[in-house]
Amino acid sequence: MKTSMLIGAFALALSGSVAHAADLKFAPGEDARFNWQSFEDFKAAHDLSGQEMSLFGPWLSSDKDLIESVTAYFEEATGAKVNYSGSDSFEQQIVIDTQAGSAPNVAVFPQPGLAGDLASKGLLVPLGNETADWMKENYAAGQSWVDLGTYAGKDGAKAFFAFPYKADVKSLVWYVPENFEDAGYEVPQTMEELKALSDQIDADGETPWCIGLGSGGATGWPATDWVEDLMLRTQSPEVYDQWVTNEIPFNDERVVAAIEEFGAFARNDDYVDGGAGAVASTDFRDSPKGLFAVPPKCYMHRQASFIPSFFPEGTQLGRDADFFYLPAYAEKDLGTPVLGAGTVFAITKDSDVARAFIEFLKTPIAHEIWMAQAGFLTPHKGVNPEAYANDALRKQGEILTNATTFRFDGSDLMPGKIGAGAFWTGMIDYVGGQSAEEVAGEIQKEWDAIK
């Protein structure tokens, strides 16, 4: 329970700033990692004393504490009160609330596609060209992030509706530095070098990759991440977008080629721990364990930033395990694309406080407070990388800020029956022996059936 609720009437008579200050994780001005000037400038420009704002999102338990540690600084700066509520049924509840006219002021969407759907029904408030222009200038690969939050409104006109905040990186390859050092391997800088390294490890009588697609009812999803990453490394961002929206069919030759790129790794018995036949049956949570076997059962594992949760207990990142960016092809000249996920904030019930809160999300301090704790990455170029809680997060943050293109997980943007259905099962069929053409054709048939 907050301090302001525990103390008596005397405390209630104190100024709002004193009550809010007790909730601040880091005392303003005392930690040189933070851009306190951005906090002071925002504070000087906003006085919303006595006003309140509702914020609804998917974060519970520790994540709830983290977002509230950030909103406390907004409260301190403005005198306003933010009432956050979280739900593990956010996706269903926000639809009910907006349609019933009981929407929160601001909603946090883990799926941009859902935000786009509500925008098309006139249930989101445009954030304005000024905010879109700010993001182009201040976020790495800024246009990519603007595109992520731009949707067609009820009138069909496109506008910037959703502010991306808090990202996750998926374009990572995990390895054990000691294993690389013992074998004389170096971290590859291009996709060509990654393939050459895979061949070298195989030639040395070892196995380059651990890959597991098992995930209960969601079996297959890790393969969709592979294909999405390879689409971004073989095709332009525009083609990726057309694929995600089915403007080009799923069985387009460029998509088929990306699936086959995945197959060059996953369907090669010499490349995968347990052989290609083990890929579908190995649980994704167990698949990285081969990195830590003695001798190692594999040398590399492609997975998102969350995978250390399934490493052996006591694993120290940077020493016992590390990662590198899944590189792009030097010959393709497509820059340094990054595949990821994250959240977007949208106004679902307009108010002065809601507008000010979106402005607050532009400040470095709104990012640095969470950066300094856990599980937060940002493409904001104005933040201090030294604010990250550890070296692993800092390295992932650098991957984001070095990206020339960012694209959201494609399967999460596709209709549920495709991205969380036919695409998953299709990848299992593919690693099981069906051709990429057959699998892609079946997925397209499913897409046609729901149009």
N, C-alpha and C positions, 0 to 999 in steps of 0.2 A: 504494500500500500504506500502511496506517495507521501512524502513528508508533509505536504500541504494539507493532507487529509487527517494526519495524526495530531497535529498541533491545534490548539484551541482558538478561541475567538480573537485573542491578541494577534495571532499570526494572520488571521483572515483580514485584519485591518491593515496589514502591511501592503506595500506596493506589489503589483503583479510580478515585477521583475525579480524581487527577492524570492517569491514563492517558486517561480520557474527555475531560478538559479540553482536551487537545491537538487534539481533533476539532471543537471548537465553532467555528462560523462567526463568532459575535459573542461577545466576552467578557462574561460576566454583569456587569451593573451599569455598563457603559461606554457604552451607547448609550441616550439618553434616550427614543428612540421606543418602546422595548420595555417591557412590563409585567413588570419583573424581580421584582416582589413576588409575582406569580402563580407564577413559577418557584420562588422561595424557599419559599413556602407549600406548594407541592406537594412539594418536596424534604423539608421538615420532617415531612410526613405519611406518607412512603413510604420504607421501607428494604427493598429486595429484593436485597441484595448477594449475588452468586454465582448468581442465577437467570437463566434465559434464556427468550427468547420468539421464535418464528418468525413472520415477517410476509411474506405473499405477495401480490403485486399485478401490475398491468400495466405498471408504470413501468420503463423501461430507460434507459441512457445518462445524459443530463443530468437527466432526471426522477428516476432512481434516486439520483443525487447529492443532489438536492433533498430527497427524503423522508429520506434518511440524515442530512442536515444537521439535520432536525427530530428524528429519533429519537435523535440524539446527546445532546440535552438531556434526554430521558427517561432515557437511560443515566446521564448525569451526576447527575441528581436522585435516582435510585433505586439505583444500583449494579448494576442488571440489564443484561443484554446482549440487544440486538435483532438478530436475523439476518434481514435482508431479502433476498428473492430476487424477481426480476421475470421475466415471460415475455410474449412477444407472442401466446402461445396460452393466456393466463390462463383464458379462459372455458371452454375444453375441459379444461384441466388441473385446475382447482379441482373440477370435477364428478368427475373420476377420483379425485382425492386424498380427497375427503370420503367418497365411496362405498367406497373401499378402506380407510378407517380410518386414513389417513396425512395427515390435514388439518393445515395450519399452525394456530398458535394464533389468529391474526387474518388475515383476508383482506380485500383492497381490491377492491370490485366497481365497475367503471365502468357496469354495467347493473343497476339495482335489481331489474329483473325476474328476473334470474338468482339474486340473493340470495333473493328471495321464493320461487322454486322450491325452493331448497335448504331454506329454512325449513319449507316444507310437507312435506318429507321427514324432518324432525327433525334436520337436519344443521347448524343454527345454534343458538346459545345466546341466549336472551332477555337483553336488557340491563337490563330492569327499569323500573318505572313512575317511579322517581326520576330516571333519566336522561331519560326522555321528558318529564317535568315540567320538568327543567332546560332542555331544548331549547325548550319552549314559551316559557319566560321569557327566554332569552338569545339566541335566534336571531330575526332579523326574519322576520315571517310564520312564526313558530315552529310553529304547527299544521301548516302545509304541509310542513315538514321532518320532523315526527313522522310524518305520514301517509306520506311517502316511504319511511321505514324501518320501517313497521308492516305485518306480514304475518300470514297464518293459519299457525299451527304444524301439526304432524302431527296434533294432536287437533282441529284446526279452529278453535281459539280464537286470536283475534288478539293479538299482542304486539309490542312495539318491539324489533326485532332488529338494526337497522343504523344506525350513526351517520354522518350526512352530514358530509363534510369535504372541502373543496376543490370549489368550484363554477365553472361557466362560464355566461356570460350570452349569450343568443341574441337578446334583444329590442333590437337596436341598428340604427340607421340611420347609415351612414357618408356623409360629405360633405367637400368641400374648402372651408374657411372663406373663402378668398380669392374663390372663385366666388360664394358666397352674398353676400359683401360687395359685390362688383362689381355684382351684379344687384339688390341691395337686398332680398334675401330674409332672413327671420328664422326661427330654429329654431322649429318648431311645438310647442305645448304640449298639444294635444289631437288626436285622430284627425280631428276635423272640420277643424282647422287644417291638418293634413297633406294632406288631400284638397283643400282650398282652395289650398294651395301648389302641389300637383301641377297643378291647373287653371291657376294663374297662370303657372307655368313653360311650360305648353303654349301658353297665350294669347300669351306673349312670343315664340313661335316656337322654343322650345327643347324638350328632352326631359327629363322629370323623373327617369326611372328607368333604371338598368342592372339587368337580371335575367338570370341564366344558370343553367340546370338541369343542364348536362352534367357528368358525373362518371364516365365509363367505364361499368363494369357497375353502378354505383350511381346512374346518371342519374335525376334526378327528386327526390332527397332535399331539395334546397334549397326546393322547393315545399312539402314537408310541414312544414317549419319555419314558412313563411308561414301555412299553414292553421292550425297549432297556435296561433301567436300571435294570429291573428284569432278563433279559437274562444274564447280567454281574454278577448278584448275585446268579444265579442258575447254570451257566455253565462257563467253562474256557474261557479266551480271545480267544483262538484258535477256539472254537466252535462259538463264536460271529462273528469272522471274516469269517468263512465258511458260516454262515447264511447270512451275508451282501453281499457276492459275489455269493450266491446261489450254493456253492459247496455242501451244504446240502440243501434239499428242504425246502421251507417255511412251509410245513406241516409236517416236522420232529417232532417227539414226544417231543423233547426238546423245540422246538419253541412253540408248542401247549401248553406245560406246563407253559411257561412264560406268554403266553396270559391269561391262566387261573389264574395265580398268580395276574395279573392285575384285572381280573374279581372278585377275592376274595374281592377286595376293591370296584371296580366301579359297580358291579352288585348286591351288597348287599344293599337292601333298608334301612337297619338300619345303614349303614355306611356312607351314602352320603346325604348331604343336598338336600332335595326335592325328595329323593328316586332315585333309579337307572334310572327311566324313565326320570329324568331331566338332566342326565349327557350329553347326546348328544345335547340337546337343549339349555343348558346354555353356554353363550359365555365365552371363556377362560379369557377375560378381566374383566368380571363381577364375575367370580367364587370365587376369593379370598375375596370378600366383606363380605361374611358370617363370616369371622374371626373377623371382627370389629363391628358386630351387637351387640346390648345389649338387651337380653342376646345373647351370641355367637350362631350362627347357625351351626358352625363347629369349630373344634380346630386345624385342620392341612390342609395344601394345598401344594401338590408337584408341583413345577414349577421351571424354570430356574432363573438365577440371574437377569434377566430383569424385573421380575414381579412387583417389587415395583413401577414401573412407573404407575401401575394401582391401587395402594393402595389409600385410601382417602387422599386428600390434607392435608399436614401438618404432615403426619405420619413420626415419627422419628425412623429410624432403630436402633435396639439395645435397645430401650425403648418401643415403641408402637408395634413394630413387630420385629421378629428375625427369624433365620433359624438354622437348624441343618442338618448335612450330612445324606442323606438317607442311613441308615446303611446296612451292609452286614450281611448275615447269619453267626452266630458263628459256626454252625455245618458244613458249607460247606467248610471252610478253603480256601476261594478264595481271601483273602487279603482285601484291601480297594479300589475297583474299582471306577472310576469316569467317568461319561458320560459327554461329553461336545461338544463344537464346537470351532471355532476359524478360524484363517487365516494362510496361508503358503505363504512364499516369494520364488519365483523361478526366476532364470535368464533366460530370453527369448531372450536376445541379449547380447552376452558375451562382457565384457570389463574389464579393470583393475579396474575401479571405481565400477562396479557391484560386482566384486569379493571382493573388500575391504568393500563394504556395507554389504555383508553377514558376513564378519568378524566382522564388527561393531555390528551386531545383537547379537553376542556372549558376548558382554561386559555388565556388570551389569548396567552401566549408560544408555544404550539404552533401558532398561526396566524401570529403576527407574524414569526417566523423565516422562514417561506416567503414571506410577503407582501413582505418586504424584498428578495427575490431576483428571482423571475420567475414569471409564469404561474399566480398563485394569487389566488383571490377567496374571500371568506368572508362569510356573513350574520351572523357573531358580532357582537353589538352591543357587546361589551365590549372589542374590540380598538381600538387607536389607528390611525385611518386614515392618519396621517402615516407609518406604518411601510411603506406601499406603496412599491414601488420607483420608480414614476413616476406622473405625473398621470393618464395614461390608465387605469391599473389602479385608481387611487384613485376616479376617476369611475365606473368600472364597479362598484367596491365600494359606492359610495353608491347606485347603482341597486338593488343587492341589499338593502342595509339600509333602503331606502325602500319596498321592495315590500310590498304588503299580501297578496299571494298569490304563491307560487312553485310552478311546476309543471315537472316533468321532461319532456323531449322525448317527446311522445306516441308517435311511431313507434318509438322505442327500447323502449317499454314493451309495445307490441303484439307478438303472435306474429311470429316472423321472416318467415313467408310473407306477412304483411300489412304490417307496418311497414317491412320491408326488401325488399318484393316488390310486392304488388298496389297498395299506396299510392303507391310510387314510379312504377310504370308508369301507374297511373291518372292521376297528375298530368300526365304527358307526353301522354296521350290528351286530357286536358282542355285544355291549352294548344294542342293540335293541332286543337281544334274540337268535340270531343264535349261534350255538356251535362254540367253538374255532377250532375244526376239520374242520367244514364246511368253516369257514372264511379263515383259512390257506390254505385249498385246492383250494379255488377260487383264492386267491392271487397267488398261484403257477401256476395255469392255465394261468393267465395273464402273468406271467414271462416266461413260456414256449412259449407263443405266440409271444414274441418279440425276442426270441433267433434266 
